[in-house]
């Protein structure tokens, strides 16, 4: 049972990398054009965390693997490390210059897609022998699925799950045949440590594949032993990954709660429309796979050369997984019993992998007959006809679909005819690359139009970083990179030790404390923002603060802001101070009084305020009036002197 086949793996990786880059170039997206690709959490969260990893690799951080002194006035770093940065691919950012971090993350993204294609090509040939070049094309079809190019492309950690699915299926094959009992648990440990979230979904998918394999090709006496070996492999592997998984679990328990959403299944015309090229939506499953794999998958049920048990087992598995995505209880099972914030179909890559396996089995037994091919085309055209009722269909969808269907059908007819093999190869690769590149470009443009976005590293970040570096004197005092932020993780991006912090593990105590002191937040409390206030600067020992213009990339229609970047310095108490004895402080409704509680002194003078009715008479009634600000400050630095 050979596992690694370099030629089909290399072909799959090459097709994938070239197609992704071609699609991004067509959209004029970074690094091939002026349009940023740092949309949503990619620019706001993931790129800054990869820059933190760069600083760690080069010994350029305040803190280390355990503590991050830069964000949120000091937070635990192990949960963030295990969630965002433990993929082996993430280490590659260290070979790029620091100011090319956006290019580094893009290269890592493309390499992950190419690696997923190579892994799937090897899996297909392990499940059943066949033409190596066809396995390479199908491997790239899996890596270029809609979930990959439309959703995971800006969530680079999810792409580890794209790689994990074929690798875990390989581990299942080893367990079924009793081979590689040492390597298999190590493989499970690596994929679970790389990204536990998508590895969980990939493990469920691999378990389903193993069950079908045991039912279709395994002997009765070996089925139970195969399941036992597979369970043991997963338990050992996840146990080896526990040092990464445990801090993530504990960080999640202490994190500020995210959005609480109720799952609502997508309507079927929209679901079917996402199978076609040139569609985009955030709340439907990105099922695009290209007719290169989709047509053979539809042919499987009619391909009489495939043994009946195998044919119907795989067709039933694909149908069952597709239906499970639309049912509430199984939706929760796929997502570890919590409806995710954002895209509710994050398990879609598992269905894409199963469809590719079904397509491979359909052609590995021989060229489909005319009846089977006609029936498969009919099924696919019925899907396309039903999808016409969806608003997600673009003007590019059906021309791309029709061209790909004709090219794929012609290639399947030519399979097995030696002189026509080259033409069949060109047709399959051309159909796949054309549809996938167009879908990639379409997704790039739609994301940029619909989601918040951030400029790549440029002059603004360089000036900010230089100002922070010139003022920084950690640990004598903190240097806050400023209220006019570029991202929600500016301290990771440009340096310093500020209040700003955005993570899935933002501690609830941090959000509630800074909120009580008057700080703003976004992302339902998980992205806290900096405070520009002399009292809180004294409390948190912020001795230098950067002030500058608004980010021009985030103008939102505001006039240009030409303020220069300046450094405001404050005389502040030490980083650590000791409160005198007394009752534990408690917060009230006024952020100004809450600041005084933490400071230990009264510094605000509240103006006398009278509420008058329309006729000018003083008005009395229920409720309390909160001041919008103070009329003057007593020196907060002087109030904190003397160790209080």
C-alpha positions as CSV (number, residue, x, y, z in Angstrom):
1,X,0.0,0.0,0.0
2,X,2.3,2.8,-1.2
3,X,1.4,6.2,0.4
4,X,3.6,8.9,-1.2
5,X,3.6,9.2,-5.0
6,X,5.8,12.2,-5.9
7,X,4.6,12.7,-9.5
8,X,0.8,12.9,-9.0
9,X,1.5,14.8,-5.7
10,X,3.7,17.3,-7.5
11,X,1.2,17.7,-10.4
12,X,-1.6,18.4,-7.9
13,X,0.4,20.9,-6.0
14,X,1.6,22.7,-9.1
15,X,-2.0,23.0,-10.6
16,X,-3.3,24.3,-7.3
17,X,-0.6,26.9,-6.7
18,X,-0.7,28.2,-10.3
19,X,-4.5,28.4,-10.3
20,X,-4.8,30.2,-7.0
21,X,-2.2,32.8,-8.1
22,X,-3.9,33.2,-11.4
23,X,-7.2,33.9,-9.8
24,X,-5.7,36.4,-7.4
25,X,-3.9,38.1,-10.2
26,X,-7.1,38.3,-12.3
27,X,-8.7,40.1,-9.3
28,X,-5.6,42.3,-8.9
29,X,-5.4,41.2,-5.3
30,X,-2.3,41.4,-3.2
31,X,0.5,40.6,-4.0
32,X,-0.5,40.9,-7.7
33,X,-2.3,44.2,-7.6
34,X,-3.3,47.2,-5.5
35,X,-6.3,45.5,-3.8
36,X,-5.7,44.3,-0.2
37,X,-6.5,40.7,0.6
38,X,-6.5,41.4,4.4
39,X,-10.2,41.2,4.9
40,X,-12.0,40.7,8.2
41,X,-10.0,38.7,10.7
42,X,-7.1,38.0,8.3
43,X,-5.9,41.6,8.6
44,X,-7.4,42.4,12.0
45,X,-6.2,39.3,13.8
46,X,-4.3,36.6,11.9
47,X,-1.6,38.7,10.3
48,X,-0.7,40.5,13.6
49,X,-0.5,37.1,15.3
50,X,1.9,35.8,12.6
51,X,3.9,38.9,13.1
52,X,4.1,38.1,16.8
53,X,5.4,34.7,15.8
54,X,8.1,36.4,13.7
55,X,9.1,38.5,16.7
56,X,9.3,35.4,18.8
57,X,11.5,33.6,16.3
58,X,13.8,36.6,16.1
59,X,13.9,37.3,19.9
60,X,12.1,40.6,19.5
61,X,9.2,40.5,21.9
62,X,8.1,41.7,25.4
63,X,7.5,38.3,27.0
64,X,7.6,34.9,25.4
65,X,5.6,31.7,24.8
66,X,3.7,32.0,28.1
67,X,3.0,35.7,28.4
68,X,2.2,38.4,25.9
69,X,3.0,41.7,27.6
70,X,2.1,43.7,24.4
71,X,-1.7,43.1,24.2
72,X,-4.4,43.9,26.7
73,X,-2.0,45.2,29.3
74,X,-0.6,41.7,29.5
75,X,-2.3,38.4,28.6
76,X,-1.6,34.7,28.4
77,X,-0.1,33.7,25.1
78,X,-0.3,29.9,25.1
79,X,-4.0,29.8,24.1
80,X,-3.4,32.1,21.1
81,X,-0.3,30.1,20.2
82,X,-2.3,26.9,20.1
83,X,-5.2,28.4,18.2
84,X,-3.3,30.5,15.5
85,X,0.3,29.6,15.3
86,X,1.1,25.9,15.9
87,X,0.9,24.8,12.3
88,X,4.3,23.7,11.0
89,X,3.7,26.0,8.0
90,X,3.5,29.1,10.3
91,X,7.2,28.9,11.0
92,X,7.9,29.8,7.4
93,X,7.1,33.5,8.2
94,X,10.4,33.7,10.0
95,X,12.4,33.6,6.7
96,X,10.7,36.7,5.3
97,X,11.5,40.3,6.3
98,X,9.3,41.7,9.1
99,X,7.8,44.3,6.8
100,X,6.8,41.6,4.3
101,X,4.5,39.8,6.7
102,X,1.5,40.0,4.4
103,X,3.5,38.3,1.6
104,X,4.7,35.7,4.1
105,X,1.1,34.8,5.1
106,X,0.0,34.7,1.5
107,X,2.9,32.3,0.6
108,X,2.0,30.1,3.6
109,X,-1.7,30.1,2.4
110,X,-0.8,28.9,-1.1
111,X,1.6,26.3,0.2
112,X,-1.1,24.9,2.5
113,X,-3.5,24.6,-0.5
114,X,-0.8,22.9,-2.6
115,X,0.0,20.5,0.3
116,X,-3.7,19.6,0.6
117,X,-3.8,18.8,-3.1
118,X,-0.7,16.6,-2.9
119,X,-2.0,14.7,0.2
120,X,-5.4,14.0,-1.5
121,X,-3.7,12.7,-4.6
122,X,-1.7,10.3,-2.5
123,X,-4.8,9.2,-0.6
124,X,-6.7,8.5,-3.8
125,X,-4.0,6.2,-5.2
126,X,-3.8,4.5,-1.8
127,X,-7.5,3.8,-1.8
128,X,-7.4,2.4,-5.3
129,X,-4.8,2.4,-8.1
130,X,-5.4,4.3,-11.3
131,X,-4.0,6.8,-13.6
132,X,-1.6,9.0,-11.7
133,X,-2.2,12.2,-13.7
134,X,-6.0,11.8,-13.0
135,X,-5.3,11.5,-9.3
136,X,-3.2,14.6,-9.5
137,X,-6.0,16.5,-11.2
138,X,-8.6,15.3,-8.6
139,X,-6.3,16.2,-5.7
140,X,-6.1,19.7,-7.0
141,X,-9.9,19.8,-7.5
142,X,-10.2,19.1,-3.8
143,X,-7.7,21.8,-2.8
144,X,-9.5,24.3,-5.1
145,X,-12.9,23.7,-3.7
146,X,-15.1,26.7,-2.9
147,X,-14.6,26.3,0.8
148,X,-10.8,26.6,0.3
149,X,-10.7,29.6,-2.1
150,X,-13.7,31.5,-0.7
151,X,-13.5,31.0,3.0
152,X,-10.3,29.3,4.2
153,X,-8.2,31.6,2.0
154,X,-8.6,34.4,4.6
155,X,-8.7,32.0,7.6
156,X,-5.2,30.3,7.1
157,X,-5.5,28.1,10.2
158,X,-8.5,26.3,8.6
159,X,-6.4,25.2,5.7
160,X,-4.6,22.8,8.1
161,X,-7.9,21.0,8.3
162,X,-7.9,20.8,4.5
163,X,-4.6,19.0,4.7
164,X,-5.7,16.9,7.8
165,X,-8.6,15.2,6.1
166,X,-6.6,13.1,3.6
167,X,-3.8,12.5,6.1
168,X,-6.3,11.2,8.7
169,X,-7.9,9.0,6.0
170,X,-4.4,7.6,5.4
171,X,-4.0,7.0,9.1
172,X,-7.4,5.1,8.9
173,X,-6.1,3.0,6.1
174,X,-3.0,2.1,8.2
175,X,-5.2,1.2,11.1
176,X,-7.4,-1.0,8.8
177,X,-4.4,-2.9,7.5
178,X,-2.4,-2.9,10.8
179,X,0.5,-0.9,9.4
180,X,2.6,2.0,10.6
181,X,1.4,1.8,14.2
182,X,4.0,4.4,15.4
183,X,3.8,6.9,12.5
184,X,-0.1,7.0,12.6
185,X,-0.4,8.5,16.1
186,X,2.3,11.0,15.4
187,X,0.5,12.1,12.3
188,X,-2.8,12.5,14.3
189,X,-0.9,14.6,16.9
190,X,0.6,16.9,14.3
191,X,-2.8,17.6,12.6
192,X,-4.6,18.1,15.9
193,X,-1.9,20.5,17.2
194,X,-1.8,22.4,13.9
195,X,-5.5,23.4,14.2
196,X,-7.7,21.4,16.6
197,X,-11.0,23.0,15.3
198,X,-10.8,21.7,11.7
199,X,-8.9,18.6,12.8
200,X,-12.0,17.6,14.8
201,X,-14.2,17.9,11.7
202,X,-11.6,16.1,9.6
203,X,-11.5,13.3,12.2
204,X,-15.2,12.8,11.9
205,X,-14.9,12.7,8.1
206,X,-12.0,10.2,8.3
207,X,-14.0,8.0,10.7
208,X,-16.9,7.9,8.2
209,X,-14.5,7.0,5.4
210,X,-13.0,4.2,7.5
211,X,-16.4,2.7,8.2
212,X,-17.3,2.6,4.5
213,X,-13.9,1.1,3.7
214,X,-14.4,-1.6,6.4
215,X,-17.8,-2.4,5.0
216,X,-16.8,-2.5,1.4
217,X,-13.3,-4.0,1.2
218,X,-12.6,-5.4,4.7
219,X,-13.3,-8.9,5.9
220,X,-15.7,-9.5,8.7
221,X,-13.1,-10.8,11.0
222,X,-10.9,-7.7,10.6
223,X,-13.5,-5.0,10.9
224,X,-13.6,-4.8,14.7
225,X,-9.8,-5.0,15.0
226,X,-9.5,-2.2,12.4
227,X,-11.9,0.0,14.4
228,X,-10.0,-0.7,17.7
229,X,-6.7,0.2,16.1
230,X,-8.2,3.4,14.6
231,X,-9.6,4.5,18.0
232,X,-6.3,3.7,19.7
233,X,-4.5,5.8,17.1
234,X,-6.7,8.8,17.6
235,X,-6.5,8.6,21.4
236,X,-2.7,8.4,21.4
237,X,-2.4,11.2,18.9
238,X,-4.7,13.6,20.7
239,X,-3.0,12.7,23.9
240,X,0.4,13.7,22.4
241,X,-1.2,16.9,21.3
242,X,-2.6,17.6,24.8
243,X,0.1,20.2,25.7
244,X,-1.2,22.4,22.9
245,X,-4.9,21.5,23.3
246,X,-5.2,22.0,27.1
247,X,-4.1,25.7,27.2
248,X,-6.6,26.3,24.3
249,X,-9.4,24.7,26.2
250,X,-8.6,26.6,29.4
251,X,-8.3,29.9,27.4
252,X,-11.7,29.3,25.9
253,X,-13.3,28.8,29.3
254,X,-12.0,32.1,30.5
255,X,-12.7,34.0,27.3
256,X,-15.4,36.6,26.9
257,X,-18.4,34.9,25.4
258,X,-18.9,35.4,21.7
259,X,-22.0,35.6,19.6
260,X,-24.9,33.2,20.5
261,X,-26.5,32.2,17.3
262,X,-29.2,29.8,16.3
263,X,-28.6,27.6,13.3
264,X,-30.9,28.2,10.3
265,X,-30.3,25.9,7.4
266,X,-29.9,27.5,4.0
267,X,-32.6,27.0,1.3
268,X,-31.8,24.3,-1.1
269,X,-31.5,26.4,-4.3
270,X,-28.8,28.4,-2.6
271,X,-27.0,25.2,-1.5
272,X,-27.1,23.8,-5.0
273,X,-26.0,27.1,-6.5
274,X,-22.8,27.0,-4.3
275,X,-21.9,23.8,-6.2
276,X,-21.4,25.9,-9.3
277,X,-18.6,28.3,-10.2
278,X,-18.8,32.1,-9.8
279,X,-21.0,32.2,-6.6
280,X,-20.3,33.7,-3.2
281,X,-22.1,34.0,0.1
282,X,-21.2,33.9,3.7
283,X,-24.1,31.9,5.2
284,X,-24.3,29.0,2.7
285,X,-21.9,26.0,2.2
286,X,-19.1,26.8,-0.3
287,X,-19.5,23.5,-2.2
288,X,-17.9,24.5,-5.5
289,X,-15.8,21.6,-6.7
290,X,-15.5,22.1,-10.5
291,X,-17.2,19.8,-13.0
292,X,-13.9,17.9,-13.3
293,X,-14.7,16.2,-10.0
294,X,-18.4,16.9,-9.8
295,X,-19.4,15.1,-13.0
296,X,-17.6,11.8,-12.2
297,X,-19.1,11.9,-8.6
298,X,-22.6,12.1,-10.2
299,X,-21.7,9.3,-12.5
300,X,-20.7,7.0,-9.6
301,X,-24.3,5.8,-8.9
302,X,-24.6,4.7,-12.5
303,X,-21.1,3.3,-13.1
304,X,-21.8,-0.5,-13.3
305,X,-18.0,-1.2,-13.4
306,X,-17.9,-0.3,-9.7
307,X,-19.0,-3.1,-7.4
308,X,-22.6,-2.5,-6.2
309,X,-21.8,-2.5,-2.5
310,X,-19.0,0.0,-3.0
311,X,-21.0,2.2,-5.4
312,X,-24.0,2.6,-3.1
313,X,-22.0,2.9,0.1
314,X,-20.1,5.9,-1.2
315,X,-23.1,7.5,-2.8
316,X,-25.0,7.0,0.4
317,X,-22.2,8.5,2.4
318,X,-22.0,11.6,0.3
319,X,-25.8,12.1,0.4
320,X,-25.9,11.5,4.2
321,X,-23.1,14.0,4.9
322,X,-24.8,16.6,2.6
323,X,-28.1,16.2,4.5
324,X,-26.3,16.3,7.9
325,X,-25.1,19.8,7.1
326,X,-28.7,21.0,7.0
327,X,-30.1,19.4,10.2
328,X,-29.7,21.1,13.5
329,X,-28.4,18.2,15.7
330,X,-25.9,17.0,13.2
331,X,-24.8,20.6,12.5
332,X,-24.0,20.9,16.2
333,X,-22.1,17.6,16.1
334,X,-19.9,18.8,13.2
335,X,-19.1,22.0,15.1
336,X,-18.3,20.5,18.5
337,X,-21.9,21.4,19.7
338,X,-21.6,25.1,19.3
339,X,-23.0,27.1,16.3
340,X,-20.0,29.1,15.1
341,X,-19.9,32.9,14.8
342,X,-19.9,33.7,11.2
343,X,-19.9,31.0,8.5
344,X,-22.2,28.2,9.8
345,X,-20.8,25.6,7.3
346,X,-17.2,25.2,8.3
347,X,-17.3,21.4,7.7
348,X,-17.9,21.8,4.0
349,X,-14.4,20.7,3.1
350,X,-15.2,17.2,4.4
351,X,-18.1,16.9,1.9
352,X,-15.7,18.2,-0.8
353,X,-13.2,15.5,0.1
354,X,-15.9,12.8,0.0
355,X,-17.1,13.9,-3.4
356,X,-13.5,13.8,-4.8
357,X,-13.1,10.2,-3.4
358,X,-16.4,9.3,-5.1
359,X,-15.3,10.8,-8.3
360,X,-12.0,8.9,-8.2
361,X,-13.7,5.6,-7.6
362,X,-16.0,6.3,-10.5
363,X,-13.1,6.6,-13.0
364,X,-10.5,4.3,-11.4
365,X,-12.6,1.2,-12.4
366,X,-12.5,2.2,-16.0
367,X,-14.0,4.7,-18.4
368,X,-17.7,5.4,-17.7
369,X,-20.1,4.0,-20.3
370,X,-22.3,6.2,-22.4
371,X,-25.4,5.5,-20.3
372,X,-23.6,6.3,-17.0
373,X,-22.1,9.4,-18.5
374,X,-25.4,10.6,-19.9
375,X,-27.1,9.9,-16.5
376,X,-24.4,11.8,-14.6
377,X,-24.7,14.8,-17.0
378,X,-28.5,14.7,-16.5
379,X,-28.1,14.8,-12.7
380,X,-25.7,17.7,-12.9
381,X,-27.9,19.7,-15.3
382,X,-30.9,19.1,-12.9
383,X,-28.8,20.6,-10.1
384,X,-27.9,23.6,-12.3
385,X,-31.6,24.1,-13.3
386,X,-32.7,24.0,-9.6
387,X,-30.0,26.5,-8.7
388,X,-31.3,29.0,-11.2
389,X,-33.9,30.0,-8.6
390,X,-31.1,31.3,-6.3
391,X,-30.0,34.9,-6.2
392,X,-26.4,33.7,-5.6
393,X,-25.9,32.9,-9.3
394,X,-23.8,35.4,-11.1
395,X,-23.6,36.2,-14.8
396,X,-20.4,34.1,-15.0
397,X,-21.9,31.0,-13.4
398,X,-23.6,29.2,-16.2
399,X,-21.1,30.0,-19.0
400,X,-18.3,28.6,-16.8
401,X,-20.4,25.6,-15.8
402,X,-21.4,24.8,-19.4
403,X,-17.8,25.1,-20.7
404,X,-16.5,22.9,-17.8
405,X,-19.2,20.3,-18.3
406,X,-18.5,19.9,-22.0
407,X,-14.7,19.7,-21.4
408,X,-15.1,17.2,-18.6
409,X,-17.6,15.0,-20.5
410,X,-15.3,15.0,-23.5
411,X,-12.3,14.1,-21.4
412,X,-14.1,11.2,-19.8
413,X,-15.1,9.8,-23.2
414,X,-11.4,10.0,-24.3
415,X,-10.1,8.2,-21.1
416,X,-8.6,4.9,-22.0
417,X,-7.8,5.8,-25.5
418,X,-4.0,6.0,-25.6
419,X,-3.6,8.5,-28.4
420,X,-6.2,10.8,-26.9
421,X,-4.7,10.8,-23.3
422,X,-2.9,14.1,-23.8
423,X,-6.0,15.8,-25.1
424,X,-8.0,14.4,-22.1
425,X,-5.3,15.7,-19.8
426,X,-5.5,19.2,-21.3
427,X,-9.3,19.3,-21.2
428,X,-9.4,18.2,-17.5
429,X,-6.7,20.6,-16.3
430,X,-8.0,23.5,-18.4
431,X,-11.6,23.0,-17.1
432,X,-10.5,22.8,-13.5
433,X,-8.0,25.7,-13.7
434,X,-10.4,27.9,-15.6
435,X,-13.4,27.4,-13.3
436,X,-11.3,27.5,-10.1
437,X,-9.4,30.6,-11.1
438,X,-12.6,32.5,-12.0
439,X,-14.2,31.5,-8.7
440,X,-11.1,32.6,-6.8
441,X,-11.2,36.0,-8.5
442,X,-14.9,36.4,-8.0
443,X,-14.5,35.5,-4.3
444,X,-11.7,38.0,-3.9
445,X,-13.8,40.8,-5.3
446,X,-16.9,39.9,-3.3
447,X,-15.0,39.7,0.0
448,X,-13.4,43.1,-0.5
449,X,-16.8,44.6,-1.2
450,X,-18.7,43.0,1.7
451,X,-16.2,42.7,4.5
452,X,-14.1,45.2,6.5
453,X,-10.5,45.2,5.2
454,X,-7.1,46.4,6.2
455,X,-4.1,47.7,4.2
456,X,-1.0,45.6,4.1
457,X,2.2,46.7,5.9
458,X,3.1,50.2,4.5
459,X,4.2,53.7,5.4
460,X,1.6,54.1,8.2
461,X,2.8,51.0,10.1
462,X,6.4,51.9,9.5
463,X,5.9,55.4,11.0
464,X,3.9,54.0,13.9
465,X,6.5,51.3,14.6
466,X,9.4,53.8,14.5
467,X,7.5,56.2,17.0
468,X,6.9,53.3,19.4
469,X,10.5,52.1,19.2
470,X,11.7,55.6,19.9
471,X,9.5,56.0,23.0
472,X,9.6,52.4,24.4
473,X,11.3,51.8,27.7
474,X,9.6,48.6,28.9
475,X,9.4,47.6,31.7
476,X,9.8,51.0,33.3
477,X,6.5,52.0,31.7
478,X,4.2,51.0,29.0
479,X,4.1,52.6,25.5
480,X,0.6,52.5,23.9
481,X,0.6,52.6,20.1
482,X,-2.4,54.8,20.2
483,X,-6.2,55.2,20.0
484,X,-6.3,55.8,16.3
485,X,-5.6,52.1,15.5
486,X,-4.7,50.4,12.3
487,X,-6.0,47.0,13.4
488,X,-7.5,45.7,16.7
489,X,-4.0,44.1,17.4
490,X,-1.8,47.2,16.9
491,X,0.5,46.3,19.8
492,X,1.4,43.0,18.0
493,X,1.8,44.8,14.7
494,X,3.8,48.0,15.5
495,X,5.0,47.2,19.0
496,X,4.4,48.7,22.5
497,X,2.3,47.5,25.4
498,X,-1.2,48.8,24.9
499,X,-4.8,47.9,25.9
500,X,-5.9,46.8,22.4
501,X,-6.4,43.1,21.9
502,X,-8.5,40.9,19.7
503,X,-8.6,37.2,20.0
504,X,-10.9,34.3,20.5
505,X,-9.4,34.1,23.9
506,X,-9.8,37.7,25.0
507,X,-10.3,37.2,28.8
508,X,-13.7,38.1,30.1
509,X,-12.2,39.9,33.1
510,X,-10.2,42.2,30.7
511,X,-13.2,43.1,28.6
512,X,-15.4,43.8,31.6
513,X,-12.7,45.8,33.4
514,X,-11.8,48.0,30.5
515,X,-15.5,48.4,29.6
516,X,-16.2,49.6,33.1
517,X,-13.4,52.1,32.7
518,X,-14.9,53.5,29.5
519,X,-13.0,51.6,26.8
520,X,-14.7,50.7,23.6
521,X,-14.9,47.3,22.0
522,X,-16.0,45.5,18.8
523,X,-16.6,41.9,17.8
524,X,-19.1,41.5,20.7
525,X,-16.5,42.3,23.3
526,X,-13.6,40.2,22.0
527,X,-11.8,43.2,20.4
528,X,-11.1,45.7,23.2
529,X,-9.7,49.1,22.2
530,X,-7.2,51.5,23.7
531,X,-8.1,54.2,26.2
532,X,-6.7,57.7,25.8
533,X,-7.2,59.0,29.3
534,X,-4.7,60.4,31.8
535,X,-6.3,58.6,34.7
536,X,-6.2,55.2,33.1
537,X,-2.7,55.9,31.8
538,X,-1.6,56.5,35.4
539,X,-3.4,53.3,36.6
540,X,-1.7,51.1,33.9
541,X,1.6,53.0,33.9
542,X,1.4,54.2,30.3
543,X,4.3,56.5,30.2
544,X,4.3,57.2,26.5
545,X,1.4,57.3,24.1
546,X,1.4,57.6,20.3
547,X,-1.1,60.0,18.8
548,X,-1.6,60.4,15.1
549,X,-4.1,60.6,12.2
550,X,-6.9,58.2,11.5
551,X,-6.0,55.3,9.2
552,X,-6.6,56.6,5.7
553,X,-7.6,53.0,4.6
554,X,-10.5,53.2,7.1
555,X,-11.8,56.7,6.2
556,X,-15.5,55.7,5.9
557,X,-16.2,59.0,4.1
558,X,-14.4,61.2,6.7
559,X,-12.3,64.1,5.5
560,X,-8.5,63.6,5.3
561,X,-6.7,63.7,8.7
562,X,-3.3,65.4,8.3
563,X,-2.3,65.3,12.0
564,X,1.4,64.3,12.5
565,X,2.4,61.3,14.5
566,X,3.5,62.6,18.0
567,X,4.6,61.0,21.2
568,X,2.9,62.2,24.4
569,X,4.8,61.4,27.6
570,X,3.5,61.1,31.1
571,X,5.2,60.8,34.5
572,X,3.6,57.6,35.8
573,X,4.1,55.4,38.8
574,X,5.9,52.0,38.5
575,X,4.4,49.2,36.5
576,X,3.4,47.4,39.7
577,X,1.9,49.3,42.7
578,X,0.3,48.1,45.9
579,X,-3.1,49.2,47.2
580,X,-3.5,50.0,50.9
581,X,-5.7,47.8,53.1
582,X,-9.5,48.1,52.7
583,X,-12.5,46.5,51.2
584,X,-12.3,45.1,47.7
585,X,-13.3,47.7,45.1
586,X,-16.5,47.3,43.1
587,X,-17.5,49.0,39.8
588,X,-20.6,51.1,39.4
589,X,-22.3,52.7,36.4
590,X,-20.0,55.6,35.9
591,X,-16.7,54.9,34.2
592,X,-15.2,58.0,35.9
593,X,-16.0,56.8,39.4
594,X,-14.7,53.4,38.4
595,X,-11.4,54.9,37.4
596,X,-11.2,56.7,40.7
597,X,-11.9,53.4,42.5
598,X,-8.9,51.7,40.8
599,X,-6.8,54.9,41.3
600,X,-7.6,55.1,45.0
601,X,-8.2,58.9,44.9
602,X,-10.8,61.4,43.7
603,X,-9.6,63.2,40.6
604,X,-12.9,64.3,38.8
605,X,-15.0,67.3,39.7
606,X,-18.6,66.6,38.7
607,X,-20.4,69.6,37.4
608,X,-23.7,70.6,38.9
609,X,-26.4,69.6,36.5
610,X,-30.1,70.5,36.5
611,X,-32.7,68.9,34.2
612,X,-35.4,71.3,33.2
613,X,-38.7,70.8,31.6
614,X,-39.8,72.6,28.4
615,X,-41.2,75.5,30.5
616,X,-37.9,75.9,32.2
617,X,-38.9,74.5,35.6
618,X,-36.5,72.0,37.3
619,X,-37.6,68.5,36.6
620,X,-37.6,65.7,39.1
621,X,-38.2,62.1,38.4
622,X,-36.9,58.5,38.5
623,X,-33.5,57.6,37.1
624,X,-30.0,58.8,37.6
625,X,-28.0,61.3,35.6
626,X,-24.5,60.2,34.7
627,X,-21.9,62.9,33.9
628,X,-20.5,62.9,30.4
629,X,-17.1,64.1,31.7
630,X,-15.3,66.0,34.4
631,X,-14.6,69.7,34.5
632,X,-11.0,69.3,35.7
633,X,-8.4,66.8,36.7
634,X,-6.4,66.5,39.9
635,X,-3.0,65.1,38.9
636,X,-3.6,61.3,38.6
637,X,0.2,60.7,38.8
638,X,0.4,62.6,42.1
639,X,-2.6,60.7,43.4
640,X,-0.9,57.4,42.8
641,X,2.4,58.4,44.4
642,X,3.4,56.9,47.7
643,X,2.7,53.3,46.7
644,X,-1.0,53.6,46.6
